[in-house]
């Protein structure tokens, strides 16, 4: 894939350059019209599809849902937040699409000819999928060195977000489904739909509870507090699941430290 990225006309273009505009007709073509067979996953903010160029190059295309309360200004802000991230353990944004078409659609029982905006973000494709599949696959017995490398890579990605960026960025939805694995099983943090750029390192408060149950710290559930500790708490849950698996994680709160060590061994 690396050799294809340098070719003239490549989807990904210059790996060190900024994300580039991608026409909607091209993304429809390389995803087979966003077919179910090309769907890689989905979430609150949109569905992700595999795009395959004619030369075999692959990308992941995230189609933002039309019913989101997302205007052009917010889309632009989201784009700049993600496009500014450059780290080996952060998934790389390589392109985007923002096009408005007029289409016939039903509104209040009538067929009307109205404008419909398509907003998409395109990312590098991760060959080994998400970390949650790796954790839940009991037959895929990766050794401790692989598991440790994944833990270390995620921690370095978080360090970049929390300490190297100014202002820092809180991910706020760190979980195995939002960590992708490349062909070498190196982790890359993905899905920054809930992320926030904040000033300083103080705790902030929000009235809206955000994140995924099971990965949200008590202080956020109780008082809406968010800080770097929010991501660290989520990371702790991820570490335990990487070490002990889903069943081991469920048992971890009921057993002693020594029993947990024996379980991991």
Secondary structure, 3 states (H helix, E strand, C coil): CHHHHCCCCCCCCCCCCCCEECCHHHHHHHCCCCCHHHEEEECCCEEEEEEECCCCCEEEEEEECCCCCCCHHHHHHHHHHHHCCCCCCECCEEEEEEEEEEEEEEECCEEEEEEEEEEEEEEECCCCCEHHHHHHCCCCCCCHHHHHHHHHHHHHHHHHHHHHCCCCEECCCCCHHHEEECCCCCEEECCCCCCEECCCCCCEECCCCCCCCCCCCHHHHHHCEECHHHHHHHHHHHHHHHHHHHHHHHHHCCCCHHHHHHHHC
